[in-house]
Amino acid sequence: MTDIPLDRMMPLLADMLSGKVESEQRSLLEGSVLRDGQIIFHALAFNDVVVSRGAGAGMVELRVDVDGHFMYNQRSDGLIVATPTGSTAYALSAGGPLLHPSLGGMVLVPIAPHALSNRPIVVPDSSEIVIEVISGRDSSVNFDMQSLASLLHHDRIVIKRSVHTITFLHPK
């Protein structure tokens, strides 16, 4: 994303402003928090949506469904759902795979899972992911670490690819 060295910025910027650019589309995630069937929070994320446990001791237990199908219950410190761009950020540091930006996928990466069977998984970006908080104290969800919602037991976070994208301009 930062492909212009500081010492070449001004000449390249002039070229780009004159139309010598290549554009690239990157996907976004959108997510809603539902409590008792009502949307209480909605946001977009460029990198990731992270459901995490509170600051105190203990894990959070999450139920994860993909496209209406039960995937697993997970006891962990949380779960990262990342775009291909976000796969190089927090998801990578938690042991997730790198996804090429042109891939149509999302990666689910458990944060310090209690069971060895909870591994990162890549799903199509057409998927709808539903994460339900089963147990745990003071859990929350954040979108690119910018917007945050506190969660209660049985809150559901619905995550899918947004219809909106971000366009990056690169020098030729």
Secondary structure, 3 states (H helix, E strand, C coil): CCCCCHHHHHHHHHHHHCCCEEEEEEEEEEEEEEECCEEEEEEEECCEEEEECCCCCCCEEEEEEECCEEEEEEEECEEEEECCCHHHCHHHHCCCCCCCCCCCEEEEEEECCCCCCCCCEEEECCCCEEEEEEECCCCEEEECCCEEEECCCCCEEEEEEEEEEEEEEEEC
